[in-house]
């Protein structure tokens, strides 16, 4: 396994941040800040490290928030080669900046939102903007409508990503879970955005909405597919992915897989049959058309993972969509890793496996996860 992400966000980050702030504001108590910021730092996970540094900043910058924020934003200009984390983690250097705004700036809407407009162009403010949306919903939605037309794609993406009802790693926006209409109004402005980065976020937002309101998502998807460009069609397909995995008839029909598949499963191989925890299991099977005419199928695989209380929780793995000529056959294969993840812990016992073909459940067999 690779090293955890938090290792790339080590002690060098608060030290580099302290140097920047001192260069922008020489009175900064750099040594006291570092003693504070590094006390217990090693035990924290990635996101908690950003919040921890932000709390230390609040204790050592001026108590007046607008003044402290001005210093912090000015310090960004003091960034030097070698200060940031490496590779794809580079933008995470600015995680403490966004956390500072979220934790200390909630009483200062205008100053904080201006800062987030700039910060999101360096590191997504999708997490830090959510407390402001909850506290100042109408004011935030008005500003986000303006940002949906911003020249910068990172700002436009923030409009969609920041309003996701079920953003991973972020608290849920429960009012938008109950009533997604304000969010949909924003997504309408972004559905044909020139940046795939933005359109992908729109699809993820719609996917979130569909988990609570599948009928609303189907209605939007039907509307958006009329006269749609290839780019918008791809957006809708991605937005429907969870409903497709669930075998939702409306989603399958909209994507051209509405007919019940006339198929048979052949040559199932599940290897090994007994898997040590942390190991891998490979599932292979064939699907043969039992129809004389061609048919489009979309095939996924579902594993019923055993939970600690003995019940099961199904997880669907996407495979592929194909067109099968009459009587023809295609082969499908998936390797599943059984090491514990942050999102799923693996428990010993017999795990059953199904294929899902146009929503139709076809049993494949099982494997045993050993203690």
Secondary structure, DSSP 8 states (H G I E B T S, - for coil): ----GGGGS-HHHHHHHHHHHHHH-TT--HHHHHHHHTTTGGGS-HHHHHHHHHHHHHHHS-SSHHHHHHHHHHHGGG--TT-S--GGGGGGGGHHHHHHHHHH-TT-HHHHHHHHHHHTTTS--TTTTHHHHHHSHHHHHHHHHHHTT-SSHHHHHHHHHTT-TT-TTS---HHHHH-THHHHHHHHHHTT-S-HHHHHHHHHHHHHHHHH-HHHHHHHHHHHHTT--HHHHHHHHHHTHHHHHTT-HHHHHHTT--S---EEEEEEEEE-SEE-TT-EEEEEEEEEE-SSS-EEEEEEEEEEEE-TTS-EEEEEEEEEEEEE-TT-EEEEEEEEE-S--SS----SEEEEEEEEETTEEEEEEEEEE--
